[in-house]
Amino acid sequence: MPWQQLIFDSSRDAAPALEEALLESGALSVTLQDSADEPVLEPGVGERPLWSETRVVALFDADADIDIALLVLAGQLGVTRETLPPFRREALDDQPWERAWMDQFQPMRFGRRLWVCPSWSEIDEPDAVVLRLDPGLAFGTGTHPTTALCLEWLDSQLLTGLTVLDYGCGSGILAIAALLLGAERAIGVDNDPQALLATRDNAIRNGIAPERLLTYLPEQCPADLRADVTVANILAGPLQQLAPLLIGHTRPGGRLALSGILAEQAEAVIGAYTAQCHLEPPALREEWVRLAGVRHG
């Protein structure tokens, strides 16, 4: 069955009310999208950040009367049909949506051995280390450059028997990758309880025994924790603020990898760690940087 779409160009402040009014006008679903390639950085837990230029896309049945829907929408917004926000109307051809969605997500290789694959894919390589993670998670599946940089770094490390701290664990992708690559134990820390649930669920899906991956909110993390390897894929501001904590949770001689840093922010982050760590030259992907090094003994 084909569909119809109404696409509105809106703003950060107006988009939520427009979304609600479209649903009241008969839309089957409403999607909010960035219409100006504007990244949203460092949202708080529970926040729903939007873009200054927000595209609002409403999906309707093929037989829906769009003219009536627009009249209802105008009434919901308290305007006339002629003064609705700018929009365009499109027909959307029918297609096998599940297959089309699945085809977008292919196995991704990071480094020499590590692969991140959706559950329906197979890897035919004898030494492959396969992490199963389906798309759709809000917490990261390896497609972002900062996650890719950290996964590649983990693949290059000798982790056998070590303890790895994943600070800002999100989906748990880095902690689980470390365990699959040979780490004995991992600790995931995140300030979002939903991220900790996602981490534990993904660990189970990858055959990780619960006792090998412990999760904590920041205030619950043991003060005496000393990891052999610390990875933190968060953002430049928190990395600077958390430098004493992350260094303190890394044993002397232990290794760190830090990402979520834009290239122009690298020097400020380096400055927060250089007194107690030897950092290698930054690794760059697109506009993002990974810093890696060793805590002084």
C-alpha distance (Angstrom), angle and dihedral (degrees) to the residues before:
residue distance angle dihedral
M1 . . .
P2 3.83 . .
W3 3.80 121.6 .
Q4 3.79 140.7 -148.8
Q5 3.79 127.7 -130.2
L6 3.77 133.6 -160.2
I7 3.80 112.2 -160.0
F8 3.80 118.7 -164.0
D9 3.80 128.7 -171.2
S10 3.78 104.3 -140.4
S11 3.79 142.2 155.3
R12 3.78 136.2 -108.9
D13 3.80 92.4 -100.3
A14 3.80 98.2 42.2
A15 3.82 99.7 41.8
P16 3.86 99.1 79.6
A17 3.82 93.3 53.6
L18 3.81 90.7 44.8
E19 3.80 90.4 50.6
E20 3.80 92.2 51.9
A21 3.81 92.6 45.7
L22 3.81 92.2 50.7
L23 3.79 91.1 52.9
E24 3.80 89.2 50.3
S25 3.82 87.9 50.3
G26 3.80 93.2 59.3
A27 3.80 105.0 -88.2
L28 3.80 112.8 154.2
S29 3.80 91.5 -147.5
V30 3.79 139.1 -5.9
T31 3.82 124.5 -149.5
L32 3.80 125.6 -165.0
Q33 3.81 115.2 -149.8
D34 3.79 138.9 178.6
S35 3.79 108.0 -106.0
A36 3.82 98.0 -177.5
D37 3.84 105.5 43.3
E38 3.79 91.1 -108.1
P39 3.83 115.9 158.6
V40 3.80 117.8 -139.1
L41 3.80 108.2 -144.3
E42 3.80 132.9 -168.5
P43 3.83 102.4 2.2
G44 3.79 115.2 -177.2
V45 3.79 122.6 -114.4
G46 3.80 109.9 -76.4
E47 3.81 93.2 12.1
R48 3.79 120.6 130.4
P49 3.80 103.1 -151.2
L50 3.79 118.4 -162.1
W51 3.77 134.3 -169.8
S52 3.81 126.3 -103.8
E53 3.82 86.9 -120.1
T54 3.81 106.5 40.2
R55 3.80 125.2 -178.7
V56 3.81 113.8 -147.9
V57 3.82 114.3 -157.5
A58 3.83 118.9 -169.1
L59 3.81 121.5 -167.7
F60 3.83 120.8 -149.3
D61 3.81 135.2 179.7
A62 3.79 116.2 -94.7
D63 3.81 91.4 -112.0
A64 3.82 95.8 46.4
D65 3.82 113.9 122.4
I66 3.78 100.3 -122.1
D67 3.81 93.9 -171.6
I68 3.79 90.3 59.0
A69 3.81 90.6 44.2
L70 3.80 89.4 54.4
L71 3.80 91.5 50.6
V72 3.81 90.6 50.5
L73 3.79 89.5 46.7
A74 3.80 91.7 52.7
G75 3.80 89.8 51.0
Q76 3.80 91.2 49.5
L77 3.81 90.7 51.9
G78 3.79 94.8 42.3
V79 3.81 94.7 -119.8
T80 3.79 136.6 106.0
R81 3.79 125.0 -96.7
E82 3.81 88.6 -108.2
T83 3.82 94.1 53.5
L84 3.81 98.6 50.3
P85 3.82 115.2 127.1
P86 3.84 113.9 -85.2
F87 3.79 111.7 -77.1
R88 3.77 144.2 161.4
R89 3.78 131.1 -148.2
E90 3.82 122.9 -134.6
A91 3.79 137.2 180.0
L92 3.79 114.3 -130.8
D93 3.78 115.3 -153.4
D94 3.76 119.4 -132.9
Q95 3.80 117.6 -106.1
P96 3.80 138.6 157.3
W97 3.81 94.4 -80.6
E98 3.79 97.6 -171.8
R99 3.79 92.1 53.0
A100 3.79 92.5 44.5
W101 3.82 90.3 49.8
M102 3.80 92.7 48.4
D103 3.80 92.2 48.2
Q104 3.81 90.3 60.4
F105 3.81 91.8 64.8
Q106 3.77 117.7 65.6
P107 3.82 130.4 168.5
M108 3.81 113.0 -79.3
R109 3.78 124.7 -150.8
F110 3.80 122.2 -146.2
G111 3.77 116.9 -170.0
R112 3.79 120.2 -34.8
R113 3.82 104.8 -39.3
L114 3.78 111.9 8.2
W115 3.81 121.5 100.1
V116 3.80 129.1 177.3
C117 3.79 109.1 -154.6
P118 3.79 137.6 173.3
S119 3.78 114.3 -117.3
W120 3.82 94.0 -101.8
S121 3.84 95.8 56.8
E122 3.80 130.2 85.6
I123 3.81 130.2 -154.9
D124 3.80 117.3 -146.7
E125 3.81 100.2 -160.2
P126 3.80 121.0 112.2
D127 3.83 97.2 -140.0
A128 3.81 97.6 38.2
V129 3.81 118.3 134.1
V130 3.80 103.5 -151.7
L131 3.80 124.1 -159.0
R132 3.81 111.9 -168.1
L133 3.79 112.8 -144.9
D134 3.79 124.5 152.5
P135 3.81 120.3 -144.6
G136 3.75 122.4 -110.8
L137 3.79 97.7 67.9
A138 3.78 115.8 130.9
F139 3.79 90.6 -143.7
G140 3.78 104.7 63.8
T141 3.80 140.2 -75.9
G142 3.81 102.4 -162.5
T143 3.79 99.9 -87.2
H144 3.82 96.0 108.3
P145 3.83 115.3 88.2
T146 3.81 93.0 -124.3
T147 3.81 92.3 54.5
A148 3.80 90.6 45.8
L149 3.81 91.1 51.7
C150 3.81 91.2 52.0
L151 3.81 93.8 45.9
E152 3.78 91.5 50.6
W153 3.81 89.9 49.9
L154 3.81 92.0 50.5
D155 3.80 90.5 50.0
S156 3.81 89.2 55.1
Q157 3.82 94.4 52.3
L158 3.80 130.5 87.5
L159 3.81 100.6 -123.9
T160 3.80 102.7 162.4
G161 3.79 110.7 140.6
L162 3.82 94.9 -4.0
T163 3.81 133.7 128.6
V164 3.81 115.0 -122.3
L165 3.81 126.1 -162.4
D166 3.81 115.6 -154.0
Y167 3.80 104.8 -167.1
G168 3.80 110.7 -164.9
C169 3.79 90.5 17.7
G170 3.83 99.6 178.8
S171 3.81 105.4 173.2
G172 3.80 90.5 3.1
I173 3.79 90.6 -115.0
L174 3.82 95.2 140.1
A175 3.81 95.5 43.8
I176 3.81 92.0 47.3
A177 3.80 91.9 46.0
A178 3.82 89.5 52.5
L179 3.80 91.4 51.6
L180 3.79 92.8 48.0
L181 3.80 88.6 49.3
G182 3.80 91.4 56.6
A183 3.80 109.3 -82.0
E184 3.79 113.3 145.8
R185 3.80 96.8 -144.2
A186 3.79 139.0 5.0
I187 3.78 133.7 -162.9
G188 3.81 120.0 -154.9
V189 3.80 119.0 -160.1
D190 3.80 125.1 -174.8
N191 3.80 135.9 153.5
D192 3.83 91.1 -136.8
P193 3.83 114.6 79.1
Q194 3.82 89.6 -155.1
A195 3.80 89.3 59.9
L196 3.80 90.4 54.5
L197 3.82 90.1 51.3
A198 3.81 90.1 49.6
T199 3.80 90.7 49.2
R200 3.79 93.1 52.3
D201 3.82 93.1 44.7
N202 3.80 92.5 49.8
A203 3.80 91.2 47.8
I204 3.81 90.3 55.0
R205 3.82 90.7 49.0
N206 3.79 88.1 54.6
G207 3.79 94.7 50.2
I208 3.81 95.3 -107.4
A209 3.80 113.3 154.9
P210 3.84 110.4 -122.5
E211 3.80 93.5 -122.5
R212 3.82 90.7 60.0
L213 3.82 95.0 60.0
L214 3.80 118.2 45.9
T215 3.81 121.7 -176.7
Y216 3.79 130.5 -155.6
L217 3.76 142.2 174.1
P218 3.83 107.8 -121.3
E219 3.80 93.8 -102.6
Q220 3.81 90.5 51.4
C221 3.80 97.0 50.8
P222 3.83 110.1 115.1
A223 3.79 110.1 -102.9
D224 3.80 91.8 -141.3
L225 3.82 94.6 54.2
R226 3.82 111.9 133.0
A227 3.79 115.1 -178.2
D228 3.78 126.5 -165.2
V229 3.80 89.6 -142.6
T230 3.81 128.5 24.4
V231 3.80 123.4 -167.0
A232 3.79 122.3 -176.7
N233 3.79 118.7 178.7
I234 3.78 99.6 176.9
L235 3.82 125.9 107.0
A236 3.78 137.8 -62.1
G237 3.80 97.5 -104.0
P238 3.81 96.2 51.3
L239 3.82 90.7 42.0
Q240 3.79 89.9 58.5
Q241 3.79 93.6 44.9
L242 3.80 92.7 46.2
A243 3.82 96.4 45.0
P244 3.84 95.1 108.0
L245 3.81 90.9 47.1
L246 3.82 96.3 46.5
I247 3.79 92.7 45.0
G248 3.80 90.0 46.9
H249 3.81 91.5 52.4
T250 3.83 90.2 52.9
R251 3.79 116.9 80.1
P252 3.82 118.3 -124.2
G253 3.78 105.9 -83.9
G254 3.79 90.6 21.9
R255 3.78 123.4 132.3
L256 3.80 129.9 -115.1
A257 3.80 133.7 -165.0
L258 3.81 119.0 -170.2
S259 3.80 127.0 -173.4
G260 3.78 143.5 155.4
I261 3.81 86.3 88.6
L262 3.79 124.8 135.0
A263 3.80 113.6 -137.5
E264 3.79 93.0 -110.3
Q265 3.81 90.4 53.2
A266 3.80 96.2 53.2
E267 3.82 97.7 92.6
A268 3.81 92.5 53.7
V269 3.80 91.6 51.1
I270 3.80 92.0 45.4
G271 3.79 88.4 53.6
A272 3.80 91.1 57.4
Y273 3.83 93.0 55.2
T274 3.77 108.3 28.2
A275 3.83 96.8 88.2
Q276 3.80 92.0 62.0
C277 3.80 102.8 23.1
H278 3.77 138.5 51.7
L279 3.81 105.6 -133.6
E280 3.78 125.6 -161.7
P281 3.82 121.5 -136.0
P282 3.82 110.4 -72.3
A283 3.80 119.5 -91.4
L284 3.81 110.5 -135.1
R285 3.81 131.1 -154.0
E286 3.78 118.4 172.4
E287 3.83 103.0 -43.3
W288 3.82 94.5 -29.0
V289 3.80 130.5 96.4
R290 3.79 136.9 -154.5
L291 3.78 120.0 -156.8
A292 3.80 119.6 -160.5
G293 3.75 134.0 176.2
V294 3.79 149.5 120.5
R295 3.78 131.3 -80.1
H296 3.79 111.2 -119.9
G297 3.79 114.2 -101.7
